[in-house]
Amino acid sequence: MKDLTKEIAQLVDWLGEYGKDPNGGVTRLLYTKEWIEAQKALDKLLQEDGLATRYDEVGNLFGRLEGSKYKDETILTGSHVDTVKNAGKLDGAFGILAGILAIRYLKETYGQPLRNLEVVSFAEEEGSRFPYAFWGSKNLVGMAKKEDVENIADFNGVPFVDAMKEAGFNFRDESKAFRKDIKSFIEIHIEQGNVLENEGKSVGVVHNIVGQRRFTIDVIGVANHAGTTPMGYRKDAVFAASRMIQDVINKAIEYGDPLVATVGKIEVKPNIVNVVPGGALFTLDVRHTEKDILVKFTDELTSIINRIANDSGVEVKIDMWMDEDPIPMDQQIVEAIEKQTKETGLNYKMMHSGAGHDSQIIAPIVPTAMIFVPSRNGISHNPLEYTSPEELATGVKALIHSLYVLAYKE
């Protein structure tokens, strides 16, 4: 197999120039100048590889290698071109570039596939510019609605619709049916965690994307004088919140992997050194691969929080503002990927994804699977995000073998 290590390293650096931050990192937000330049550069690269390119209405970019026999069947791969602010070079970008390299290799080695092979550069996944995520993949499968974004704006007050139209795109025609030709989707991605690195594995074969429930917990006590209010008379919101957090996290530890629970934000009112806190707000992010366990745990944490509020003499408001079910990957594709990783001697691990990806949007509609490569120290969404070129190349090899089975075999 040709020198994929050198090729993927060069492509990652090349695409990383679009939106490059002078202080390090990459910022490529939806419909910005940097985003437009990146999509145009990818379009040119795909055409140079002999692929037929097109944009859909919202700006998703596709490059296609036509099939010889099953022209109404398409095997799709790719990921998203947008980034968070001051990101690394790999999140999203690697999946696009790996798809380009994989199709290039397959075309040069085996010629025309039986089924269409297509790589997609999704317009947006991160939700970094506007308060809306997965715009690209949701439009692909017909989930995005005009009313979802008509009245939103970015951090500078630029309306979503204005930014989209200025970039040369528009809303999807919602009267048109979803594409019926896409038979499979494979997304390759950096892990964004440290499981593969810690276990010394080269490739992760993803069988499930976790479900998520997110909460805002508002604890309401009584603010009072820190010197004149005896301990027994206090309705201390911070003390109550700290007990809630401790008991919920301990319960998560008791449940064990793969359940995770995270308190990511805490606010205190009035947040003054000599006042008993009258208010405390904290968030909870809970994830698991099985819906029944996710529901059971979140029911228990609700009971824990209410019990402690009652014992502490405070009020509590619990707002569950995200409820996303776990998404299983397609068993047949997962088995096909696992089989080829075994046959080609790759050091792999069956695993779940603890982060969200375009695959979770597509999987309920199209048979979908994911491949992971290691992330050094588990760092992502950061200029320090890094996977060695050798590890990236191993992932490209896994993708090549997987696409070969899906596109070239009867």
N, C-alpha and C positions, 0 to 999 in steps of 0.2 A: 504494500500500500504506500502511495506517495507520501511525501513529507508533510503530513497534516499538521504536525507540531509548528513548523515554521509558518505555514499558511494561516492557521487560525490565529497565531500571535500577531501576524501582520494585519489581518483583518480587524481584530479587536482594537489595535492601536489606531488603525485608519478610521474606523467609525467613531472612536473616542475623540477624534479631533472636532467632530460636529457637536458644538455645545460645550467645548472644553473650557473649564473655569481657569482663569489665570492663577488662582490660588490652589489649584488642584481639584480633581474631580470633574464631573460632567453634569451639566444641567440642560435638559432637552425636554421642555414642557410642551404639551399639546398645542398645535397650531401656531407656535412661535416661529421666528425666523430660523432658529437652530433646528427645530423639528422639520420644517419644510426642506431645509438644505440636506438633512440626513435622509429623508425619504427620496429626494431627487437623486442623491448619490447612490442609494441602494437600487433605485430604478435603473440607473445607468449600468451598474454592476450586473444586475440580472440580465439586462439586454445583451451585454458583452458576453455573457455565458450562453447566449442563444435561447433564452427563455422569453416567452411572450408575457409582457407585463400589462397590468391595468390597475387603476385605483377604483375602489367602490365610491359611493356617494360621500361617505364621511371621511375618507382618506386612508383606509386600509389599503396597503399595497400588496399585490399578488404577482408572483412570477411562476409561469407554468411550463412544464415539459409535457407535451401532449403524449397520451397513450396510444398504442397501436391497435388494441383490440377492444378494450372496455372503455370507450370514450365518454360514457356517462358515469364513470366511477373515478373519483379523485381521492388521492392520499395527500393529506395536508400536514405540513409541519411549519414551525415558526414560533414567534413570540412577539413582545411589544417593543416598540422603538423609543417610547417616552421614558423618562427617568424621574426620580425624585430630585429635589434640589441638592446640588453638590453630591451627586451619586458616584458610584464606581463605574467601570467600563463594561461590566458583564451582565448585570441584571437586565433581562429582556434581550439585550443586544446579542448575547452569546447564542440564544435560541434561533435568532434570525440568521446569523452568520454560519452557525453549524448546519442549518438547513440548506443554505446556499452551497456550502462545501460538500455536503452529502449528495445533493442532486448533481453537482458538477462531477463528482467522482463516479456516481452511478452511470451517468450519461457517457462519460469517457470510457468506462470499463465494460458496460453491458449494453450500451445503446439505448434505444427507445424502450420505455417500460410498457407493460400491458395496460396499466391504468395510468391516468394522469398523475403526475407528481407536481405538487404545488408548494411553494414557500410563501408565508404571509408575514408581513411586517405590520403588526397591529398598531393602529393609531395611538391608542391610549389604554393603560391598565392601572396606573398608579394613583390617580386622583390627586395629583400634586398641584395642578394649576387651578382646577375647578372642583367644587364639592360633588364630584361624581366620578366613580371608578368603573373600569371595564367598558368604556365607551366603544372601543374597537370590537372586542369579541361579542359584546351584547348586540351590536348591530349586525354582526355576521349571522347570529342565530335568531335575530328578530325580537330580542328582548327589550332593546332600548326604545324609548318612546320620546317623541318630540317634547311633550309636556314635562319630561324629567329635567330638561336643561334649558327650556325657553326663558326662565326667569332667574338663572344663576349667573354669577360673574366671578372673575378671578380676584386675586388680592389687590389688584390695582383698579378694580371697578370695571374692567373690560367685560362686557357681556359675552357669554359663551357663543351665542349665535353670531355676533359681530366678528369674533375671532375666527370662527369656522368659515364664514363666508369670505373674509379677507384672505384666508389661506387658500381659497379656491374650491371649497367644498360646501356641501349642503346636507339637508336631512335625507335619510333613506326614504324611498317611496314605500310607505307602510302597506300599500295595497298589493305589493309584489310578494310572492311566496318566498319562503326561505329556500336556499339552494338545496336541491335534493341529491346532487352528485357527490357530495363529500361523504365518503364511507368510513374514514378513519382520520384521527388527528393525533399526532405525537408532538409533545412539547419537551424540548430538552432545556435544562435550566441549572444554574448553580444552586446548591442546596440551601444556602443562606442560613445554615446551622453548622454544627461541628460533629455530627454523628459519623459521617463517612470518614472524616479526618481522624477522629479518635479511634475508630475501629479499623483503620488502615484499608479501607475499601476504595476501589477506583470508580465504581458506578453504583448509583442507587436506582432500583426499579420500583417506581412508586405505584402502590396498589390502592391508595386512598388519600384524599385531601380532607383534613380535619374540618369538623363543624365548629362554629364559633358562636358564643353568646357574650354580648357585652352589656355591662350595667353601669349606671351612675347611681351611687348610693348617697343620699342627702340625709345627714344626721342633724337633728334640730334639738339643741339643748337650751340652756339659759346662760347668757353672758352675765358675769358677776365679778365683784371685786376679789382679787386673788388673796388679799390679806384678811378680809373680814368675813369671808364665806367658809364656814367649817367644811371639812371634807365630806361629812355625812349629809350635808344639805345641798351639795352641788349636783347640777345636771350638766356634767362636763361632756361636751360632744366629742372632743378628741379622745378622751379616755374610752368612751363607748366605741368609737370608730376603731381605735387601736385593738380593742378586744375582738371586735368583729373581724378585722383583718387577720389577726393571729389565728383565730379559730378556723376561718375559711382556708387559709394557707395550710394549716396543719391538716385539715380534712383532705385537701388536695394531695398532700404528701402521703396520707394514709391510703388514698385511692391508688396512687402510683402511676407509672407510665402506662399509656401515653397521655393521660390527663395532665393539663397544665392550667394553672390559675395565676394571674398576674394583676397586682395593683400598680397601675402605671402613673396615676395622678392623685395627688392629695391637696386639698385646699382647706384652710382654716380661717374662721371668722371669730373675732375681729383680728386675729393674728397679732396680738400685742402681748408683751412679756408679762404684764401684771394684770391680765384679765382672764378669768376662767372662760374657755372657748364656748361660745354659744352655738357655733355651727361648724360642721366638718363635712366635706364632700370628698368622696373617693370613687375611683373607677375600678371595675373588675373585668378582666378579659379571660374567658374560660374556653378551652378547646379540647376536643376529643374526637376520635375517629368513628365512634359509634353513637348514634343519636340517643338511644335509650339511656346510656350511661351519662351523656351530656345533660339530658333532661333530669335524670335522677340526682346528679350532683348539684345542679342549679336549684332544684327544689330544696335540697338540703341546705344550701348556703342561704336561701331565703329564710328558712326556718331558724337557722343560726342567728342571722342578723336581727330578725324580729324578736327572738328570745332575749338577746343581749340588750336591745333597745328597751324592752319591757323591764328587764332587771335594773337597767341604769336610769330609768325615769326619763328617757328622751323619746322623741318621735323620730320616725325614719320613713323616707320615701325611696322606693326601689324602682328604678326605671330601666327595664330591659329594652335597649334601643337597637340591638342587633340580634338576629336569630337566624343563623345560616346553618343548614343541615350539612353533615358530612357528605362528601361526594366520592363514591367508589369509582375507580378506574375500570375500564372494560376488561373483564377477566380474560377473554381470548387474546386481546392484544398484549396484556401484561404477561400472559403465559408465553406468547410468541417472543417477546423481548427477553424474558428470562431464559428461554430455550437457546436463543442465539448468543446470549452472553456466556452461557455454559459452554456451548460448542466452540466459541472463539477464545475461550480461556480467560475471559475478563473476570477480575476479582470484584464481585458485586454483592449487594445487600438488598433484600426486599424491605421496603420501608414505606412510611407514610410521609406526607408533606404537612408540616406544621404551619405553613404560610399559604396564603391564597394566591391563585394563578389564573390566567385565562382559561386553563384547562377545566377549572371548576364551573365555568360558565358554559363551556362547550359540551362537557361530558353528559349532561342530561339529554342532549339532542343527538350527538354524534359519538360513536364509540371512540374513547379517548384514553391515552396513557401518557405518563411522564417518565423522563430519565433525568437523574441528578448526577452532577459531578461535585467533588468536594469543594468546600469553601474554607480557606485558611482562617483558623480561629473563629469560624462561623460568622465572620464580619460581612455585612452587606448594607446597602443604602449608605455608603460611606466611601470616600476616595481610597481607603485602605482595603477595600474589597479585592480579593486576589484568589485566583486559581492558576496553578502553573500551566504553561502551554502544553506540557506533556499530559496533564490530567484533562485539559480541554480536548486535546486530540483523541484521547481514549474515549471520551464521551461522543465525539463525532463518529468514531468507528462504530460505537454501539448504535448510533442513529442510522448510519449507513446500512448496517446489517438488518436493522428493523424495517427500514423503508424498502429494502430489497425484497424481504419476505412479503410485504404488503402490496408492493407495486409490480413486481416482476414475476411472482409465482401465480399459477392458476388457482 
